[in-house]
Amino acid sequence: MDLLTGLRLLATVIMVMFLPGYLLVNALFPARGQLDVEMDQLYRIGIGMVLSIFITVADGIFLNTLGTDSTGHGYITGPNLWITLSIITAALFAISWYRGAYPKMGEMHPKLYREPKKEALVQGSSRLGMKAEKDLAALMKEKKRLERFIDEAEETETQITDINLIKEWSDRRIKAVEKLAEVNHEIDRIRRGSGRAKKVRRLPKKKKVKE
């Protein structure tokens, strides 16, 4: 298989198995975190793959209903599928952009910026508006950072022998655990819609270990 054939095969797989369905999901749920706060992107990919297969099958059925051309052959051909799927993909991209699924496009040009509609909110934040989505995203990011820090601190404590350093890392790990509990509380509170999240002070960056 040469490079060109491989690229064609890859493009076909992306078009048939992923792109149309993924764009449809973005059109239906433009706000990040709307499907799930923690695994939103994974859900979009998984659901998008299923929907892409459905769209491809539906497109084939549509072409089949057109009957036959002047030569007596049906319209279900590779080029026709590419053309129709490309049109569907372009339309879904335009719709998802219009609904605000790609706010980062504003970095290319200010006129391309569109914010998700007010009804496209993070799960559990419908009473707070778009501010809740940003708060949840920041809290989830801090939660993951704290979890990584706790794991690293526990590993570091097992590797060093200096008593003072062990105590220092132990104290920092305990503070991180306390902060993590606070972050989890704020996440639960904002998901319930009981108020805007409080600002959680970040822990200082990890120091290099010196023995």
C-alpha positions in Angstrom: 0.0 0.0 0.0 1.5 3.3 -1.1 1.2 6.6 0.9 -1.6 8.0 -1.3 -3.7 4.9 -0.9 -3.1 5.0 2.8 -4.2 8.6 3.1 -7.3 7.9 1.1 -8.2 5.0 3.3 -7.6 7.2 6.4 -9.8 10.0 5.0 -12.5 7.5 4.2 -12.5 6.0 7.7 -12.7 9.5 9.3 -15.5 10.6 7.0 -17.6 7.4 7.4 -16.8 6.5 11.0 -16.3 9.8 12.8 -16.6 13.3 11.4 -20.4 13.7 10.5 -21.6 12.2 13.8 -19.1 14.2 15.9 -20.2 17.4 14.2 -23.8 16.5 14.8 -23.1 16.0 18.5 -21.5 19.4 18.6 -24.4 20.9 16.9 -26.9 19.4 19.4 -24.7 20.1 22.4 -22.4 23.0 21.7 -21.2 23.8 25.2 -18.2 21.9 26.5 -19.2 19.9 29.6 -22.8 19.7 28.5 -22.7 15.9 28.1 -20.5 15.2 31.1 -18.3 17.5 33.2 -15.4 15.1 33.4 -15.6 12.9 30.3 -17.4 15.3 27.8 -14.9 14.8 25.0 -14.9 11.0 25.3 -18.7 11.0 25.1 -18.6 13.2 22.0 -16.2 10.9 20.3 -18.1 7.7 21.2 -21.6 9.0 20.3 -20.1 10.7 17.2 -18.8 7.4 15.9 -22.2 5.7 16.3 -24.0 8.6 14.7 -21.5 8.7 11.8 -22.3 5.1 10.9 -26.1 5.9 11.1 -25.6 9.0 8.9 -23.6 7.0 6.3 -26.3 4.3 6.1 -29.1 6.9 5.9 -27.1 8.6 3.1 -26.8 5.3 1.2 -30.6 4.7 1.6 -31.3 8.2 0.2 -29.1 7.6 -2.8 -30.8 4.3 -3.4 -34.2 6.0 -3.5 -33.0 8.1 -6.5 -33.3 5.0 -8.7 -30.8 4.6 -11.6 -29.0 7.0 -13.9 -29.1 7.1 -17.7 -26.6 4.2 -17.8 -28.9 2.0 -15.7 -26.6 2.0 -12.7 -27.6 3.1 -9.2 -26.4 6.3 -7.5 -24.7 4.5 -4.6 -21.1 5.0 -5.7 -17.9 6.1 -4.0 -17.9 9.6 -5.5 -21.6 10.2 -4.8 -21.1 9.1 -1.2 -18.1 11.4 -0.8 -20.1 14.3 -2.3 -23.2 13.9 -0.2 -21.3 13.1 3.0 -19.1 16.2 2.4 -22.2 18.4 2.0 -23.7 16.9 5.2 -20.4 17.4 7.1 -20.1 21.0 5.9 -23.7 21.8 6.9 -23.2 20.2 10.4 -20.0 22.2 10.9 -21.8 25.4 10.0 -24.7 24.7 12.3 -22.4 23.7 15.2 -20.3 26.8 14.7 -23.4 29.0 14.6 -24.5 27.5 17.9 -21.2 28.3 19.5 -19.4 24.9 19.6 -16.1 26.4 18.5 -15.5 29.7 20.5 -11.7 29.4 19.9 -12.3 30.2 16.2 -12.5 33.8 17.5 -8.7 33.7 17.8 -8.6 33.4 14.0 -10.9 36.4 13.5 -13.2 38.2 16.0 -16.2 37.8 13.7 -15.8 34.0 13.9 -16.4 34.0 17.6 -19.7 32.7 18.8 -20.6 31.7 22.4 -22.8 28.7 23.1 -26.5 29.6 23.6 -27.7 30.3 27.1 -29.7 27.0 27.1 -26.5 25.0 26.4 -25.2 24.7 29.9 -23.1 22.3 31.8 -25.0 19.5 33.5 -26.3 20.7 36.8 -25.7 24.5 36.1 -29.0 25.4 34.4 -29.9 27.8 37.3 -26.6 29.6 37.2 -26.0 30.3 33.5 -22.7 30.2 31.6 -20.8 31.4 34.6 -21.4 28.0 36.2 -19.9 26.2 33.3 -16.7 28.2 33.6 -16.6 27.7 37.4 -17.0 23.9 37.0 -14.4 23.7 34.3 -11.9 25.6 36.6 -12.7 23.4 39.5 -12.4 20.2 37.6 -9.0 21.3 36.3 -7.9 22.1 39.9 -9.2 18.8 41.1 -7.1 16.8 38.6 -4.1 18.9 39.5 -4.5 18.2 43.2 -5.0 14.5 42.6 -1.8 14.4 40.5 0.1 16.3 43.2 -1.1 14.0 46.0 0.0 10.9 44.0 3.4 12.6 43.3 3.8 13.6 47.0 3.1 10.0 48.2 5.6 8.6 45.8 8.2 11.2 46.8 7.8 10.4 50.5 8.8 6.8 49.8 11.9 7.8 47.9 13.5 10.3 50.2 15.3 9.6 53.5 15.7 13.0 55.0 13.3 13.3 57.9 12.8 17.1 57.4 12.0 16.6 53.8 9.6 13.8 54.5 7.8 16.0 57.1 7.7 18.8 54.6 6.2 16.7 51.8 3.8 15.0 54.3 2.5 18.5 55.4 2.1 19.6 51.8 0.2 16.3 50.9 -2.1 16.8 53.9 -2.9 20.4 52.8 -3.5 19.1 49.2 -6.0 16.5 50.5 -7.8 19.2 52.5 -7.9 21.4 49.4 -9.2 18.5 47.3 -12.0 17.9 49.8 -12.9 21.6 49.5 -12.8 21.5 45.7 -15.1 18.4 45.6 -17.5 20.2 48.0 -17.6 23.2 45.6 -18.2 20.9 42.6 -21.1 19.2 44.3 -22.5 22.5 45.4 -22.4 24.1 42.0 -23.8 21.0 40.4 -26.8 21.2 42.7 -27.2 24.8 41.7 -27.0 26.1 45.2 -24.7 29.0 44.3 -21.6 30.1 42.5 -18.4 28.4 43.3 -16.1 30.0 45.7 -12.6 30.7 44.5 -10.2 27.9 45.7 -6.7 29.1 46.4 -4.1 27.1 44.5 -1.3 25.3 46.3 2.2 26.5 45.5 4.0 24.7 42.8 6.0 21.5 43.7 9.5 22.1 44.8 12.4 20.0 43.5 13.5 17.4 45.9 17.1 17.8 47.2 18.7 15.4 49.6 
